[in-house]
Amino acid sequence: MRKTVALSALLLGTSLTAASAETFRWAGSTDPQTMDPHAVNSAPVLGFLNNVYEGLVRRGKDMQIEPALAESWEPLGADGWRFNLRKGVKYHDGSDFTAEDVMFSYERASSEEADVRSWFAPVKEVKVVDDYTIDFLTNAPNPLFPDSIANFMIMDSGWTTSNGAERPSKEAENHATRNANGTGAFMLASRDPGVRTTLTPNTGWWDDLESNITEAVFTPIGEAATGMAALLSGEIDFIEPIPLQDVPRMKERAGFTVHEGVEARVLMLGFDHEAEALKYSDETTDKNPFADQRVRQAIYQAIDVGALTSRVMRGTARPASQLVSDKMKGYSEGLDDRLAFDPDAAKALLAEAGYPDGFSFGLMCPNDRYINDESICKAVASMLAKVGVNAKLTAMPVRNYWPELREDNYDMYLLGWSPGTFDAEHPIRFLASTPNAEKKLGSWNFGGFSNARVDELLPMIQTEIDPAKRQAMIDETHKILQDQVAYVPMYVQPLIWASKDNVSLTQRTDNFFILRWVTVN
């Protein structure tokens, strides 16, 4: 134990003395990849930056949309939405916030270089009406649009251009990668990627700051044992997630609180649908087995999700049948049954598809992004081996994982998806639409799944106002995705956080940790 504590102290660069009431130290398994709010569309980045940058709207403690940099908004008939901006807001460097910044941020976030460009697929034009009024004109009526841009963060046009960061960059660095100038409740004081990021309160913030902390220090800790030792020794005040096996003893330990919940995130397996051949097979072949629906179904039925949730996830996760959980708007009640776990049926499907002896392939997984992600992949590989399908597992840190997926360096992969709008339209747009850069669709559909009817239904889902008609379209889409086995949804991930007893916080189902709600007593 002493070695572990000493190691965590070295990593954190702090003494073992408990933090003062004003300084809050927290840790997570994943460091935000960038400080650029338009460069990477992932929860570690967006969740962290929600403390620094703000959007036109934001989500409250109950996940409902509420005003932020826009005081109000109203539909422009069937043409789009008008946002009435908040006056008197200043960026952290003291410059004024105006509609020019919103226009600039839209152009930047919808550019080809942006990872969040799919948010703006419904938008045909943006017009600045005056300094504090801006219109987003859509291709068709879009009742979901305000919800869909809850994580669209506004950057200072002057600061960004003067520092040569007019466009986001996923791989190469620019000034916005390590620096920030937002309007949010906290300001970026220092940034040492992978080591430490320090935030301080924005004393000129336009809203009421519920938090009493004067400094917030974030440290990524990849080793679970090191993170737990840091919490127990007093080096940090909060950590997420904690190892599932530590939950029982933490609940009984005086001075600490375990925060449990259910995340909006569904964990699934994705396939390379469009590859001509497998990239990581031991066999010489010019075929891609995953292009065959029967093979994808065999993979589905060879995986015992019940065992994954009860053993690997220790009963904290719930099986999933769709790309969204049953808590999300648009969940299809009549399609909540998963295909049965049936290894014999899987073997029969493989034989029918021409693979009676199975095959080998490459399975890519992160090892620091989701709870027990590498362990889940190892268990899946073991299950698939029993039906003759041999997965060659490669696990890596998430900072390397996304670039590998974007370069198509996989045959099958693990993905978790939390819909930013808390609506089923979100994963359909990002994960199931045929990738189309011009239309800003399918930006996270790594495997290139494509179905003409799904593509036809999406704009109808986005524009339909009648709830019953809209749900019928979503039901049809979910049925297609299930029948085609576009993905293998496995389970809904839990939220397992831990803190000292003197920390008050809010746990949201999007797994965003919002500092303005944190108090240290």
C-alpha positions as CSV (number, residue, x, y, z in Angstrom):
1,M,0.0,0.0,0.0
2,R,2.8,2.4,0.8
3,K,4.3,2.0,-2.6
4,T,1.0,2.7,-4.3
5,V,0.4,5.8,-2.2
6,A,3.9,7.1,-2.9
7,L,3.4,6.5,-6.6
8,S,0.1,8.4,-6.7
9,A,1.7,11.2,-4.8
10,L,4.4,11.4,-7.4
11,L,1.9,11.4,-10.2
12,L,-0.2,14.1,-8.6
13,G,2.8,16.2,-7.6
14,T,1.2,16.9,-4.2
15,S,1.8,16.1,-0.6
16,L,-0.3,13.6,1.3
17,T,-2.0,16.4,3.2
18,A,-5.7,16.7,2.7
19,A,-6.8,19.5,0.4
20,S,-8.0,22.7,1.9
21,A,-11.7,23.6,1.8
22,E,-11.1,26.0,-1.0
23,T,-9.0,23.8,-3.2
24,F,-10.8,20.9,-4.9
25,R,-8.7,18.0,-6.4
26,W,-10.4,15.5,-8.6
27,A,-9.3,12.6,-10.9
28,G,-10.6,10.5,-13.7
29,S,-9.3,7.7,-15.9
30,T,-9.3,9.8,-19.1
31,D,-7.6,13.1,-19.7
32,P,-9.5,15.5,-22.0
33,Q,-7.8,15.2,-25.4
34,T,-7.9,18.9,-26.1
35,M,-9.1,22.2,-24.8
36,D,-10.7,22.9,-28.3
37,P,-14.5,22.6,-28.0
38,H,-15.0,21.8,-31.7
39,A,-12.1,19.4,-32.3
40,V,-13.2,16.2,-30.6
41,N,-16.8,15.1,-30.0
42,S,-16.2,12.9,-26.9
43,A,-17.6,13.1,-23.4
44,P,-14.2,13.6,-21.6
45,V,-13.6,16.7,-23.8
46,L,-17.1,18.1,-23.8
47,G,-17.8,17.3,-20.2
48,F,-14.6,19.0,-19.0
49,L,-15.0,22.0,-21.3
50,N,-18.6,22.6,-20.1
51,N,-16.9,24.2,-17.1
52,V,-14.9,26.7,-19.2
53,Y,-17.0,27.4,-22.3
54,E,-20.7,27.9,-22.7
55,G,-23.3,27.4,-25.4
56,L,-26.5,29.2,-26.4
57,V,-28.3,26.7,-24.2
58,R,-27.2,24.3,-21.5
59,R,-28.5,21.4,-19.5
60,G,-29.5,21.8,-15.8
61,K,-29.2,19.3,-13.0
62,D,-32.3,17.5,-14.3
63,M,-30.8,17.4,-17.9
64,Q,-33.5,19.8,-19.1
65,I,-32.5,22.5,-21.6
66,E,-32.2,26.0,-20.0
67,P,-30.9,29.4,-21.1
68,A,-27.2,30.1,-21.2
69,L,-25.7,32.6,-23.6
70,A,-29.1,32.9,-25.2
71,E,-31.7,34.3,-22.8
72,S,-34.5,33.0,-24.9
73,W,-35.3,31.4,-28.2
74,E,-38.4,30.9,-30.4
75,P,-39.2,29.1,-33.7
76,L,-39.3,31.1,-36.9
77,G,-42.4,29.3,-38.1
78,A,-41.1,26.3,-40.1
79,D,-37.9,28.0,-41.1
80,G,-35.7,27.6,-38.0
81,W,-35.0,29.2,-34.7
82,R,-34.2,32.7,-33.4
83,F,-31.9,33.1,-30.4
84,N,-31.9,36.2,-28.3
85,L,-28.5,36.6,-26.8
86,R,-27.6,37.6,-23.3
87,K,-26.1,41.1,-23.0
88,G,-23.2,42.1,-20.8
89,V,-21.4,38.7,-21.0
90,K,-17.6,38.9,-21.1
91,Y,-15.0,36.3,-22.0
92,H,-12.3,35.4,-19.5
93,D,-10.0,37.9,-21.1
94,G,-12.5,40.7,-20.7
95,S,-13.7,41.0,-24.3
96,D,-17.4,41.2,-25.1
97,F,-19.7,38.4,-26.2
98,T,-21.8,39.2,-29.3
99,A,-23.6,37.5,-32.2
100,E,-20.4,37.8,-34.2
101,D,-18.9,35.1,-31.9
102,V,-21.9,32.8,-32.4
103,M,-21.6,33.1,-36.2
104,F,-17.8,32.5,-36.1
105,S,-18.3,29.5,-33.8
106,Y,-20.9,28.1,-36.1
107,E,-18.7,28.4,-39.1
108,R,-15.8,26.8,-37.2
109,A,-17.8,24.0,-35.6
110,S,-19.5,23.1,-38.9
111,S,-16.3,23.1,-40.9
112,E,-14.8,20.0,-42.4
113,E,-12.1,20.0,-39.8
114,A,-14.6,19.9,-36.9
115,D,-15.5,16.7,-35.2
116,V,-18.9,18.2,-34.1
117,R,-20.1,19.2,-37.6
118,S,-22.9,16.6,-37.6
119,W,-24.7,18.8,-35.1
120,F,-25.4,21.2,-37.9
121,A,-26.6,18.9,-40.6
122,P,-30.1,20.4,-40.4
123,V,-28.8,24.0,-40.8
124,K,-28.9,25.7,-44.2
125,E,-28.0,29.2,-43.2
126,V,-27.2,31.3,-40.2
127,K,-28.0,35.0,-40.1
128,V,-26.9,37.7,-37.7
129,V,-29.9,40.0,-37.1
130,D,-28.0,42.4,-34.7
131,D,-25.4,42.2,-32.0
132,Y,-27.6,40.2,-29.8
133,T,-29.9,38.3,-32.1
134,I,-29.1,35.4,-34.4
135,D,-31.2,33.1,-36.6
136,F,-30.4,29.5,-37.4
137,L,-32.4,28.6,-40.5
138,T,-33.0,24.9,-41.0
139,N,-33.7,22.8,-44.1
140,A,-37.1,21.8,-42.6
141,P,-39.0,22.2,-39.3
142,N,-36.6,21.0,-36.6
143,P,-38.3,20.9,-33.1
144,L,-35.2,19.2,-31.6
145,F,-32.6,21.9,-32.7
146,P,-32.2,23.7,-29.4
147,D,-31.7,20.4,-27.6
148,S,-29.2,19.3,-30.3
149,I,-26.8,22.2,-29.6
150,A,-26.5,21.9,-25.8
151,N,-22.8,21.2,-26.2
152,F,-22.2,23.7,-29.0
153,M,-19.7,26.0,-27.2
154,I,-19.1,29.6,-28.3
155,M,-15.5,30.8,-28.8
156,D,-14.3,34.4,-28.9
157,S,-13.8,35.2,-32.6
158,G,-11.1,37.8,-31.9
159,W,-9.1,35.6,-29.5
160,T,-9.3,32.6,-31.8
161,T,-8.3,34.3,-35.0
162,S,-5.6,36.4,-33.5
163,N,-4.0,33.2,-32.2
164,G,-4.2,31.4,-35.5
165,A,-6.8,28.8,-34.5
166,E,-9.5,29.7,-37.0
167,R,-10.2,26.0,-37.6
168,P,-10.1,23.1,-35.1
169,S,-7.5,20.4,-35.3
170,K,-8.0,16.8,-34.2
171,E,-4.4,15.6,-34.5
172,A,-2.0,18.6,-34.9
173,E,-2.0,21.3,-32.2
174,N,-3.0,24.9,-32.4
175,H,-3.3,27.6,-29.8
176,A,-6.8,26.4,-28.8
177,T,-5.5,22.9,-28.1
178,R,-3.9,23.9,-24.8
179,N,-5.4,27.3,-24.1
180,A,-9.0,28.5,-23.6
181,N,-10.9,31.7,-23.4
182,G,-14.6,31.0,-22.7
183,T,-17.4,32.7,-20.8
184,G,-18.0,29.8,-18.4
185,A,-18.0,29.6,-14.6
186,F,-14.3,28.5,-14.5
187,M,-11.2,29.7,-16.3
188,L,-8.3,27.6,-17.5
189,A,-5.3,28.6,-15.3
190,S,-2.8,26.0,-16.5
191,R,-2.7,22.9,-18.7
192,D,-0.1,20.1,-18.7
193,P,-1.7,17.4,-20.9
194,G,-1.8,13.9,-19.3
195,V,-0.5,15.4,-16.0
196,R,-2.6,18.2,-14.6
197,T,-5.1,20.8,-15.5
198,T,-6.0,23.7,-13.2
199,L,-9.1,25.8,-13.3
200,T,-10.1,28.9,-11.2
201,P,-13.5,30.5,-10.8
202,N,-14.6,33.2,-13.2
203,T,-15.4,36.0,-10.7
204,G,-17.1,38.0,-13.5
205,W,-19.4,35.2,-14.5
206,W,-22.9,36.4,-15.4
207,D,-24.7,33.6,-13.4
208,D,-24.7,32.7,-9.7
209,L,-21.8,30.3,-8.8
210,E,-23.0,27.7,-6.3
211,S,-19.5,26.4,-5.7
212,N,-17.2,27.6,-2.9
213,I,-13.9,26.3,-4.4
214,T,-11.2,28.7,-5.4
215,E,-9.1,26.3,-7.3
216,A,-9.9,23.0,-9.1
217,V,-7.1,20.6,-10.0
218,F,-7.8,17.7,-12.3
219,T,-5.4,14.8,-12.7
220,P,-5.8,11.8,-15.0
221,I,-5.0,8.5,-13.2
222,G,-5.1,5.5,-15.4
223,E,-4.4,2.9,-12.8
224,A,-7.5,2.2,-10.7
225,A,-5.5,1.1,-7.6
226,T,-3.5,4.3,-7.7
227,G,-6.6,6.4,-8.0
228,M,-8.3,4.7,-5.0
229,A,-5.1,5.1,-2.9
230,A,-5.0,8.8,-3.7
231,L,-8.6,9.2,-2.6
232,L,-8.2,7.2,0.6
233,S,-5.0,9.0,1.5
234,G,-6.6,12.5,1.1
235,E,-4.6,13.5,-2.0
236,I,-7.8,14.0,-4.0
237,D,-11.4,14.8,-3.0
238,F,-13.2,13.0,-5.8
239,I,-12.6,10.3,-8.5
240,E,-14.7,8.8,-11.3
241,P,-15.1,6.0,-12.0
242,I,-14.0,3.7,-9.2
243,P,-13.4,0.0,-9.6
244,L,-16.6,-2.0,-9.3
245,Q,-15.0,-4.4,-6.9
246,D,-14.2,-1.5,-4.5
247,V,-17.8,-0.3,-4.2
248,P,-18.9,-2.6,-1.2
249,R,-15.9,-1.6,1.0
250,M,-16.2,2.1,0.0
251,K,-19.8,2.1,1.1
252,E,-18.8,0.9,4.5
253,R,-15.7,3.1,4.9
254,A,-16.3,6.2,7.1
255,G,-15.5,9.6,5.6
256,F,-16.4,8.7,2.0
257,T,-19.5,8.6,-0.2
258,V,-20.2,6.4,-3.2
259,H,-22.4,8.1,-5.9
260,E,-24.2,5.5,-8.0
261,G,-26.4,6.1,-11.0
262,V,-27.2,4.9,-14.5
263,E,-25.5,6.6,-17.4
264,A,-27.2,7.4,-20.8
265,R,-24.4,5.5,-22.5
266,V,-24.9,2.2,-24.4
267,L,-21.9,0.0,-24.9
268,M,-21.8,-1.8,-28.3
269,L,-19.7,-3.6,-30.8
270,G,-19.2,-2.1,-34.2
271,F,-18.2,-3.8,-37.5
272,D,-16.3,-2.8,-40.6
273,H,-19.2,-3.1,-42.9
274,E,-17.6,-1.8,-46.1
275,A,-14.1,-3.3,-46.1
276,E,-13.4,-5.7,-48.9
277,A,-11.4,-8.0,-46.7
278,L,-10.4,-8.4,-43.0
279,K,-7.3,-6.5,-42.1
280,Y,-6.1,-8.6,-39.1
281,S,-7.0,-12.2,-40.0
282,D,-4.5,-15.0,-39.8
283,E,-6.2,-16.6,-42.9
284,T,-5.5,-15.4,-46.4
285,T,-8.9,-14.2,-47.7
286,D,-10.4,-11.7,-50.0
287,K,-13.6,-11.6,-48.1
288,N,-15.0,-9.6,-45.2
289,P,-17.2,-11.9,-43.2
290,F,-18.8,-8.9,-41.3
291,A,-20.4,-7.7,-44.6
292,D,-22.7,-10.7,-44.2
293,Q,-25.7,-10.1,-41.8
294,R,-25.6,-13.8,-40.8
295,V,-22.1,-13.4,-39.5
296,R,-23.0,-10.3,-37.6
297,Q,-25.9,-12.1,-36.0
298,A,-23.7,-15.0,-35.1
299,I,-21.4,-12.6,-33.3
300,Y,-24.4,-11.2,-31.4
301,Q,-25.8,-14.6,-30.4
302,A,-22.3,-15.9,-29.3
303,I,-22.0,-13.1,-26.7
304,D,-23.5,-13.8,-23.3
305,V,-24.4,-10.3,-22.2
306,G,-26.0,-11.6,-19.0
307,A,-22.6,-12.9,-18.0
308,L,-20.9,-9.6,-18.9
309,T,-23.3,-7.6,-16.8
310,S,-23.3,-10.0,-13.8
311,R,-19.7,-10.9,-13.7
312,V,-17.5,-8.3,-15.4
313,M,-19.8,-5.4,-14.5
314,R,-20.7,-7.0,-11.1
315,G,-24.5,-6.5,-11.6
316,T,-24.2,-2.7,-12.1
317,A,-25.1,-2.7,-15.8
318,R,-28.3,-3.4,-17.6
319,P,-28.6,-5.3,-20.9
320,A,-29.5,-3.1,-24.0
321,S,-31.3,-4.0,-27.2
322,Q,-31.1,-0.6,-29.0
323,L,-28.6,2.2,-29.5
324,V,-30.3,4.1,-26.7
325,S,-31.4,3.1,-23.2
326,D,-35.1,2.9,-22.2
327,K,-34.7,6.3,-20.4
328,M,-34.2,8.1,-23.7
329,K,-36.8,9.8,-25.8
330,G,-37.6,7.7,-28.8
331,Y,-36.8,4.3,-27.2
332,S,-38.9,1.6,-28.9
333,E,-40.9,-0.2,-26.3
334,G,-41.8,-3.1,-28.6
335,L,-38.2,-3.8,-29.5
336,D,-36.7,-4.2,-26.1
337,D,-36.0,-8.0,-26.3
338,R,-32.4,-8.9,-27.3
339,L,-31.6,-11.9,-29.5
340,A,-31.1,-15.0,-27.4
341,F,-27.6,-16.0,-26.3
342,D,-27.3,-19.2,-28.4
343,P,-23.8,-20.5,-29.3
344,D,-25.3,-23.3,-31.4
345,A,-27.4,-20.9,-33.4
346,A,-24.2,-18.8,-33.9
347,K,-22.3,-21.8,-35.2
348,A,-25.1,-22.7,-37.6
349,L,-25.2,-19.1,-38.9
350,L,-21.5,-19.1,-39.5
351,A,-21.7,-22.4,-41.4
352,E,-24.6,-21.1,-43.5
353,A,-22.5,-18.0,-44.3
354,G,-19.6,-20.2,-45.5
355,Y,-17.5,-20.2,-42.3
356,P,-18.0,-23.6,-40.7
357,D,-14.5,-23.5,-39.2
358,G,-14.8,-19.8,-38.1
359,F,-12.2,-17.2,-38.8
360,S,-9.8,-14.8,-37.0
361,F,-10.1,-11.0,-37.0
362,G,-8.8,-7.9,-35.2
363,L,-10.8,-6.5,-32.2
364,M,-9.9,-3.0,-31.2
365,C,-10.7,-1.7,-27.7
366,P,-9.8,1.2,-25.5
367,N,-8.3,0.4,-22.0
368,D,-9.1,3.7,-20.2
369,R,-12.3,5.0,-21.7
370,Y,-15.2,2.9,-20.3
371,I,-15.6,1.0,-17.1
372,N,-13.8,-2.3,-17.4
373,D,-13.5,-1.8,-21.1
374,E,-10.5,-4.1,-21.7
375,S,-12.0,-6.7,-19.4
376,I,-15.2,-6.6,-21.4
377,C,-13.3,-7.1,-24.6
378,K,-11.3,-10.0,-23.2
379,A,-14.6,-11.7,-22.1
380,V,-16.1,-11.1,-25.5
381,A,-13.1,-12.6,-27.2
382,S,-13.3,-15.7,-25.0
383,M,-17.0,-16.1,-25.8
384,L,-16.4,-15.8,-29.6
385,A,-13.6,-18.3,-29.5
386,K,-16.1,-20.9,-28.3
387,V,-17.9,-20.7,-31.7
388,G,-14.7,-20.7,-33.7
389,V,-14.3,-17.0,-34.2
390,N,-10.9,-15.9,-32.8
391,A,-10.5,-12.3,-31.9
392,K,-7.0,-10.8,-31.9
393,L,-7.5,-8.2,-29.2
394,T,-5.6,-4.9,-29.3
395,A,-6.3,-2.5,-26.4
396,M,-4.9,1.0,-26.1
397,P,-5.4,4.4,-24.4
398,V,-8.3,6.4,-25.8
399,R,-6.0,9.1,-27.0
400,N,-4.6,6.6,-29.6
401,Y,-7.9,4.7,-30.0
402,W,-10.0,7.3,-31.9
403,P,-7.3,8.0,-34.5
404,E,-6.9,4.3,-35.2
405,L,-10.7,3.9,-35.8
406,R,-10.7,6.9,-38.1
407,E,-7.9,5.4,-40.1
408,D,-10.0,2.1,-40.4
409,N,-7.4,0.1,-38.5
410,Y,-9.8,-2.5,-37.1
411,D,-12.1,-5.3,-38.1
412,M,-14.4,-4.9,-35.1
413,Y,-14.4,-2.4,-32.3
414,L,-15.9,-1.3,-29.0
415,L,-17.9,1.9,-28.7
416,G,-20.0,3.6,-26.1
417,W,-22.6,6.2,-27.1
418,S,-24.4,8.7,-25.0
419,P,-26.9,10.8,-27.0
420,G,-26.3,14.5,-26.5
421,T,-29.9,15.3,-27.1
422,F,-31.2,12.4,-25.0
423,D,-33.2,11.4,-28.0
424,A,-32.9,8.4,-30.4
425,E,-32.4,10.7,-33.4
426,H,-28.9,11.4,-32.1
427,P,-27.3,7.9,-32.6
428,I,-29.3,7.4,-35.8
429,R,-27.7,10.6,-37.2
430,F,-24.1,9.9,-35.9
431,L,-23.9,6.1,-36.0
432,A,-26.4,4.8,-38.5
433,S,-26.6,7.3,-41.3
434,T,-24.5,6.7,-44.4
435,P,-21.3,8.8,-43.9
436,N,-21.6,12.0,-45.9
437,A,-19.2,14.8,-45.1
438,E,-21.1,17.3,-47.3
439,K,-24.4,16.6,-45.4
440,K,-22.5,16.4,-42.0
441,L,-23.9,12.9,-41.4
442,G,-22.5,9.6,-40.0
443,S,-19.4,11.2,-38.5
444,W,-19.0,8.4,-36.0
445,N,-20.2,5.6,-38.3
446,F,-16.7,4.2,-38.5
447,G,-17.7,1.0,-40.2
448,G,-19.7,2.6,-42.9
449,F,-23.1,0.9,-42.3
450,S,-25.5,2.1,-44.9
451,N,-29.2,1.6,-45.4
452,A,-31.3,3.6,-47.8
453,R,-34.4,3.5,-45.7
454,V,-32.6,4.7,-42.6
455,D,-31.2,7.6,-44.6
456,E,-34.7,8.3,-45.8
457,L,-36.3,8.2,-42.4
458,L,-33.7,10.4,-40.6
459,P,-34.8,13.8,-42.0
460,M,-38.5,12.8,-41.5
461,I,-37.7,12.0,-37.8
462,Q,-35.9,15.3,-37.4
463,T,-38.9,17.3,-38.8
464,E,-42.0,15.4,-37.6
465,I,-43.9,17.3,-34.9
466,D,-46.6,14.7,-34.2
467,P,-45.2,12.4,-31.4
468,A,-46.9,9.3,-32.5
469,K,-45.9,9.6,-36.2
470,R,-42.3,10.4,-35.1
471,Q,-42.1,7.4,-32.8
472,A,-43.4,5.1,-35.6
473,M,-40.5,6.3,-37.8
474,I,-38.0,5.7,-35.0
475,D,-39.5,2.3,-34.3
476,E,-39.0,1.4,-38.0
477,T,-35.4,2.6,-37.9
478,H,-34.6,0.6,-34.7
479,K,-36.2,-2.5,-36.3
480,I,-33.9,-2.1,-39.4
481,L,-30.8,-1.7,-37.2
482,Q,-31.8,-4.8,-35.2
483,D,-32.6,-6.9,-38.2
484,Q,-29.4,-5.9,-40.0
485,V,-27.4,-6.2,-36.8
486,A,-25.8,-2.9,-37.7
487,Y,-24.2,-3.0,-34.2
488,V,-24.3,-5.3,-31.3
489,P,-25.7,-3.3,-28.4
490,M,-24.7,-4.9,-25.1
491,Y,-25.5,-2.9,-22.0
492,V,-26.1,0.5,-20.4
493,Q,-23.1,1.6,-18.4
494,P,-23.4,2.5,-14.7
495,L,-22.1,5.7,-13.0
496,I,-19.9,4.9,-10.1
497,W,-18.2,7.9,-8.5
498,A,-16.6,8.3,-5.0
499,S,-15.8,11.4,-2.9
500,K,-14.9,12.5,0.5
501,D,-18.0,13.0,2.7
502,N,-17.4,16.8,2.8
503,V,-18.0,17.1,-0.9
504,S,-21.4,18.0,-2.3
505,L,-22.0,17.5,-6.0
506,T,-24.5,16.7,-8.7
507,Q,-24.3,13.5,-10.7
508,R,-25.9,13.8,-14.2
509,T,-26.7,10.9,-16.5
510,D,-24.5,12.3,-19.2
511,N,-21.4,11.7,-16.9
512,F,-20.5,15.4,-17.1
513,F,-18.8,16.6,-13.9
514,I,-20.0,20.2,-13.5
515,L,-17.8,22.2,-11.1
516,R,-20.2,25.0,-10.5
517,W,-22.3,22.6,-8.4
518,V,-19.5,21.4,-6.2
519,T,-19.0,22.6,-2.7
520,V,-16.4,21.5,-0.1
521,N,-17.6,21.8,3.5
